Amino acid sequence: MKKNLKGKFKYGALSVSLTVFVILAAVLLNVAMGVLDSMFDLSADFSMIQTTKIDEVSEAFIDEFNQSGLHVEIIVNGNESEFKKASYDAQATDSGTVSNVFSARRYTYELLQSFLSKSDNIEVHWIDIRYNPQFFKERGITLNDTTFITVYCPETRRSFLIDESVFDDNEYIGLERRIDGGIKNVTSEGMRTIGVIRDHGESITSYLWDLAELNGYNVEFIDLYDTEEISDDISFLIICNPTVTYSSEDIKKLDAYLNPAVKGERNDGDRSLIVFADSDMPQNPLLEDYLSTIWGIRLGSYNVFDPDNSSTVLNVNEPFLRVEYTGSGPSTAIAGTLAEERNYLNLTLGKARNLELTFETNSDGVQTTSLLRTISDDSFGKQIGSVQIDSSNFRDVTREDSDPTGQMTVGAMSYKQGSYDNGDEYGLTSSNVLVFGSTSLMDTYYLSNMAGNTSATSEYMLSMLAFLSGNENVVKIIAKSLISGTLEFGSDVMTVLISSLVIGLVPIVCAVVAVIRWRKRKYL
């Protein structure tokens, strides 16, 4: 018995000694490296996520930028030495305590060094706005009070401002994407303009405009009441879930915009109308009739459900309906690698509505095709307004004999070619109308990737704009977060299986391992 006690004491003393030694060594090493880093700048990124090194998206874009022969100045509001020496920033938590987080200034310095290492056409300036306003006046740059970084191209004399709020919630990757987007915005040739109609009670979500500007598009808001005709400079016209009825005059303006051959002067590209209309949209007779009669896409009267491809577990995901790409020529071109990787889109469950194609081709040469549809043949539709749908009863919504069933279209496109002749030049142009039975493709939750799992929506929207403008081979600059993230499940069945595994099996395995270790120590 004494021998066993002596062995246990000896074993325990050795374990404690080793633990104390390791802790002291770690503390001393940390202090030493901190001192050396402040003296010699020993910064290096050994993390799995490569925090301060630009990622493959930025590298691909910089390679594209280098071929342009243009130059860019990245102008930081601050002193270089202060950014270089920074280590940690104090940050208050929700509980009122203060914690140290990786310095935004240090991150900025190291990130810009990474950009510099990839291009000889990028130059970084550290300018304190308060003491050198002349630097910005010479470049024709007008700053905001909260400007943190300015991206400027000497050749185009365009500038792009990055606000200090880019570091909200410690989403450092946002700065990298903003710099990417700034370079693209100030160097892009022939920038296309997105026109957003806003005076008919439309849903307006700002993140789509941020995403567009990051990828070299201009955004302009349009009030149809005050507009005699929609400008030729608009390449994409967007209508999102209007609550005010469109008048006959409004429809005439839309039709004149989509039919450039009527004016005979359009020669700078194609025109597209993109409409988002979910089950919450009030009836809009003239607009709906125009889309159906002239362009062959009718807004359906059913809420779309597909239980086998839906998630209704609120504490894991926002309830969503998963839809796929149809495989038609335009659908495949827009979806690109998303289709190849089976990276399907999520739409808000309970609001997606079906679409119907009223013809395949009409006498005016308009052709129609489906873009998005439900995945399962067992999907079905519920008459809009026939059942009250909310987050508490998604699972209770089941198909009845009177409900239409089968794969249902939720995204469609129609298009036709026209011509222009301005006296000096003649050519063809294309008019396109796209209709989606969901506003989720414009929703900030799905576009901003704040959930850590929704970048497919941003990729799809950017691919759609690139396809419509005939510029498909471009690097897409899409925001992603290193902090926020959720585990995504494809359906309720998968959610139950994974949850059971984590909640049930993992604790059992841990308990078994603990018992085995306890029995080994018992007989030392």
N, C-alpha and C positions, 0 to 999 in steps of 0.2 A: 504493500500500500504506500509506504514512504517513497519507494522507488518510483511509483507512478506519479506521486505528487511532485517529486523532484524533477521528473521528466517534463511534466506539464509546466512547472515554473520556469524551467530552462527554455522550453519552447516559446512560452509567452514573452519572456524577457527579450529573447532574440527578435521576435516579431515586432515588439514595441521599439526596440533600438533601431531596427532597420527602417521602420516607419518614420521615426523622428529624423533619422539621417537623410532620408529622401526629401522630406518636407524642407529641412534646412538648406539642402543643396539646391532645391528648386527656387527658394526665396533668394538665396545668394546669387544664383545664375540670373534670375529676373532683374535684380538690382544692377548687376554688372552689365548686362546687355542694355539696360535702360540708359546707363551712363555712357557706354560706348556709342549707342545709337544717337544720343544728343550731340556727341562730338564728331562722329564720322558718317552719320546717316547710313545705317546698316539696313535700310528698308529692303524687304524681300517678301514676296507673296508665295507662301508655301501652302495656302489653304486649298481645300478641295474645290471651293467655289471661285478661287482666283479673284479675290475682292478688288484688288487695285490694278489688275491687268485687264486690258480691254478684251472682250470676248470675241468669238468667231463672227458674230454679226457685225461688230465694229470693224474687225480686220477686213472682212469682205467689202464693206463699204469704203474703207480707206483705200483699198486697192483700186476700187472703181474711181474714187476721187483723184488719186494720183495720176490716172490716165488722162484726166481732163486738162492738165497743165495749169490749172488755176491755183491761187494761193489763198490761204485763210489765216486770219489773226484771231487768236483766242485771248480776249482781254479780261483779266480777272480784277475785280475791285478789291485790292488789298496789297499787302506787302509780302513779297516772296519769302523772306526769311521767317516771317511769322507762320506762314503756311508750312514751311519745311520743318520747323522745329516743333510744331504742334503734335501732341500725342493723344490726349483724351479730352473729351468735353463732358462737363457735368450736365446731367439731365434729371429733372424731377420725374418721379414715377407717380402712378395713380394713387398710391398709398401715402404720398407725401415725402417719401425718402428720396435721397439723391444718389444716383449711380453714375459711374464713369462709362462712357461709350467711346468707341473708336472715333477720333476727331474727324469732323467733316472737312476741316481745312487740310489736315494731313492727307485725307483720302483724295481731296481735290488735287493737291500737289502731285501725288504719286500717279494718279490717273492721267494727268496732263503729261507727265513724263512718258507714260506708256504711249500716248497719242504721238508725241514728238518722235519716239523711237521708230514709228511706223511710216513716217512721211517727212520728206524734206520740204514739203510745200505748206507745212503748218508752223506757225510762229506763235509763241506765248508771250504776252505782255502782262506785267503786274503793275497796274495803275490805280492809285488811290483817287477816286472820282473827286473828292473834296479839294485836292491840291493840284490836279492837272486837268481841268475841264477842257483846256484847249486841245488836248489829244483827241477828244471825241468830236469837238467842233470841226476839226480839220477833216474828219471822216464823215461828217454829216449825220452823226449818231445822236439821237435824242433818247436819253435814259429815263427810266422810272426811279422812284425813290428806293425801290426794293431790288434793283438790278444787281445781280451777283456776278454774272459772266455775260460778256457780249461776244458773239461770233460775227466776224466782219470779213468780207471778201473785197480786196482792193480793185479787182477787175470789174465786178458788177456793181460795187459800191452799195451793196445790200447788207443789212445787219439783222441779227436775230438775238433777242434778249432772253436770258435765262434768269428767272426770279429766284431769290434766296429761299423761297418756300419749297424748292426742289428737294430739300433735306427733311421735309416733314415726315414723321414716323420712321426715320432712319432708313428710308428706301434709297440707299446710295446709288443703286444701279440706275435710278431715274436720271442722275446727272450724266452718266455715260450716254444714255439714249438721247438726252437733250442736246448734248454736244454733237452726236451723230446727226440729229435732226437739224441743228443749227447750220452745220456745214452743208447739208443737203439743201436746205432752204435758201442759203445765200449763193449757192453755186449752180443750182438747177437752171437749165435752159428751157424756155417755152413752158413756164409754170402754168398748169391748168387751174381753173377756178371752179370751186363748188359753190353753187347758189342755194341757199336755204330759205324756203318760204316760211314766214313766221307770223303773218297777220291773219291767219284763219284758225287760231287756237291750237297750232301744232305743238307737239312735244319737242322741246329743244334740250338736247343733252350736250354739254360743252366738251366732254372728253373726245368725242368724234372729231371735233374741230382741232383739238390739240394733236390728235393722232395724224390728221391730214397735214397740218403744218409741219410736223416732224418729218413728213415724207415728201415735202416739196410741193404742196398744194396751197393755193390761196382759198380763203373762205369769205364769202360775201352774203349778208343777210338781205332778203328781198321782201318788200311789202307790195303785193300785187295791186292793192288799191291805188297806190301812188306811182305805179309803173306802167307807162304806156306800152312798152314792149320789153321783153326780157333780152338783156344784152347778148350780143354775139360772143362776148368774152366768156360766158358761162359754158363750161363743158359738161357739168353734171348739175342737175336740178333735183333737189330733195324735198319731198313732202312726207311728213311723219305724223300720222294719226290726227288729222285735223278735226276740230270740234265745231267749226263754223262752216256752213254750206258754201261751196264754190258757186259763183254766179256764171251766167253764160259768157260774160265778158272775161272772167277769169279763164274759162275753158278756151276761149279764142286765143288768149295770150299763150297758153300752154301749147295749143296746136300750131300757132305761128312759130313758136320756138322749135318745135320738133319737126317742122317741115321747111327746112332752109331753102328747098328748091322754089318755094313760093316767092321768096325775096330774090333769089338768084344771085346772092352775093356772099354766101358762106364759103370760105376757103381755108379755114384754119383747124379743121378736125371735125370729129363726130360730136353729136349731142345726145344726152341721155337724161331721161326722167326716171327717178328712183322713188317708189312709193312704199312706205311702211304703214300697215294698217292691221292692228290686231282686233280681237273681239270687243274691246272697249270703245272702238271708234263708232260714233253715231252715224246713222245713214247720211250719205252725201250724194244724193241722186245724180246730179249732173256729172260729177267727177267719176263716179262708179260707172255710169253709162258710157262715158267717153273711153274709159279704160277697157270696158267690155266690147263695145261696138267697133271702135276704131282699132284697138290694139289687141283684142282677143283674150283679155285676162279679166275674169269676173271674180270679185270678192265673194267668197262663199259665206254661208250662213251657219257654219258649224264650228264649235270648239273641237280641237283635235286632241285625241288621246291615244297613247300607245303604252299600255301598262308594262309590257316586257322591256321597254326602253325608256323608263322614267324613274326618277328618284323623288320620293316624297318624304324622306327622313330629314326633318327641318334642322335638327341639331348637327347634321353632317354636311348637307348641301342646301342651297336654295332649291326648292322644288323645280325640276326641269324636265323637259321633253327632249330627247335626243333624236336628231333627224340626220339623214344621209344625203349625199349628192346623187343626182339621178343618172349620171353617165352619158347624158347628151353632150354634143360637141361643146357648146358654150359652158355647160356645167363643169365638164372636165377641165376646160381651159381655165376657168375661174378658180376651181378648187385646187388644182395643181397637186403638190405633194400631200396636201391634207387628205385627198381621196386615196392616194397610194398608201398612206400610213393609217388609213381608216380612222383618222382624227376628226370625228364628226362634230357637228355644231349642237350646242344646247340652247333651247328656247324656254322662256318662262312657261311653266306648266299651267294650264287653265286659261291662257289668253291667246294661244296660237289659233288662227282660223284657217280654214281650207281655201284654196283657190281653184278655179275651174278655167280650162282653156276652151273658148267658144268656137275656135277654128284652128286649123293647122296653118293654112295659107289662104289669104283672101285675094280678091281681084286687084287690090292696090299693091300687092306684092309684100304684104306684112306676113311674117312667119312667126310662129310661137313655139316655145319649148319649155319644159319644166327644168327647174334648177335644184330645188330641194323637196324632199318628201319624207314621210314617216318610214321607219325601217321595217316594221312587221306587217305582214298581211292581216294580222288580227287587230290593227289599229282601227279606230272608229271615230265618228263625229257625233257630238251632242248639239242639238239646236241651240244657238246662242240665246240665252235668256230663259231656256226651259228648265235649267237647274242652277241653283245658287252654288257657285264654286268658290271655295276659299281653302286656306291652308289646313283646315281641320277635317276636310272630307274628301281629299283627293283619292284615297284608297277605296272610298265607297262608290265612286263613279264607275259603273260597269255598263257594258254594251247591252242594249235592248234590241228586240227584233226590228223595231222601226228605225234604228240608227244605221246610217250608211257605214260600211266596213271595207277594209282593204287599205292598201297604201294610199295616202292622201297627199296631194301637192300643197306645199306651204311656201314655195318660192318659184316664180316663173319669169320668163323674159320673152319679149317680142321685138322684132327689128325689121327694118327695111332700108334699102339704099335709095339715095336721091342724088341729085347732081347740082353743081353750081357753075355759073358762067358770069364772071365779072368783067368780061371784055378782054382781059389780059391772060386769063387762065380758065381752064375748064377741067373739072374732075368730079369724082364721086365722093359722097359722104354718107355716113350711116346714122340713122335715127334709132335709138334704143329705148325701150320702156321695160323697167324691171319692177315687179311687185312682190312684196314679201308679206305673208300673213302674220307677222310678228314684229314688234318694235324692239325685240331683244338684241338684234344686230346693231342697234344704235344705243343700247343701254350701257351706262357707265360701268355697271357691275361686270358685264360680259366683255367690254372693250378694254378696260383699264388693267385687267389681269390682277386685280387686287386680291382675288381669291387664290392666286397662284396656279390656276388650272384652266384658264379660259383664253389663252392666247390665240386659239383657233379662230375666234370671232374677229379679232383684229387682223389676222392674216387673211381671212376671207374677204373682209371689207377692202383691204388694200389691194388684194389680187383683183377684186371686182373693178376698182377704179383703174388699175393698170390695164386690165383687159379691155375695158371700154375706151380707153385712150390709146390703145394700140402700143402700149409700152410695158410689156409683160416681164421682161428680163431686168428687174430692178431689185436691189436689196431692200427688204422691208424692215423699217425701224419700229420695233414694237416694245412697249414698256413691259418690264417684268420686275417683280419684287423679290428681294432676298429675305425679307422679314415675314411678310404675310404668306400664308399657304394653307391649303386644305387638302385632305385626302379625298380624291374623287372616286365615286363608285358609279358604275354604268347603269345600275338598276337597284330596286329595293332588295331583290334576291341576293345580289352581290354584297350589298350593305349588311344584310343579316349574317351572311357567311363570314365575312371579314370581322365583323363585330364579335361574333361568337368565338372566333379564333383568338382574337386579342383579349377579350374579357374572360374567356373560359380556359383555353388551352395554355396560354402563356403563364398565368399564375400557377397552374398545376405543375408545369415543368419546373418553374422556379422553386416550388415547394418540395418537389422530389429531390432536386439538387441540394437544397438546404438540409434535408433529412440525411442524405448520403454523407455530406460533409460533417454533420453533427455526429454521426455514428463513427466516422473515422477518428475524430478527435476524442471521442469518448474512451477509446481503447488505446490512447497513446501511453 
